[in-house]
Amino acid sequence: MTFVVRPAKPSDAEVLPEIERSAGETFLTLPDLAWISSDEVSSPDDLRPLIAAGTVWVVDDQVGEPVGFLSAEAVDGELHLWEIAVAQAFQRHGLGRRLIDAAEAHARQAGLAALTLTTFCNVPWNAPAYEHMGFDRLMEAGDRLGALLAQEAERGLPDRCAMRKPLR
């Protein structure tokens, strides 16, 4: 199957929440985190400003329908990855990595210093996978990422860590 990564268009905003919902179903395999499959997802209104800023990428299947996306935002000279989601039927094809590669290329071109994210520390397709892509777990998250981790803890997200991939 041929997949194409491209910047998101405004019309993509409506379908991206369904992709995120589908990706969340993977958490049904983890009893302690199964509730995530029915947790709140990004709304089209949340995604539109990021799409307008050029920091959302989608991966299309061979008929041009989005099957995955990455949303990000430039913050403090770094590109923070808010969400990486691939519809369950299309997982394990390297599409998440391709989306991260697109975000990294954008960040490098924009002169940003790093990619950052917060994620589950011990879920195999989270922190361990990001480490294989060059992200480091931060022992000290700093103010911005520390505040995000605190917000996530308030939402009930357990075992989270902040990660950073330097680009310079």
PyMOL commands that set and color helices and strands:
alter all, ss='L'
color gray80, all
select helices_A, chain A and resi 10-14+16-29+31-38+44-53+88-90+95-109+127-132+142-154
alter helices_A, ss='H'
color red, helices_A
select strands_A, chain A and resi 4-7+56-60+66-75+78-86+114-120+136-137+160-166
alter strands_A, ss='S'
color yellow, strands_A
deselect
rebuild
show_as cartoon
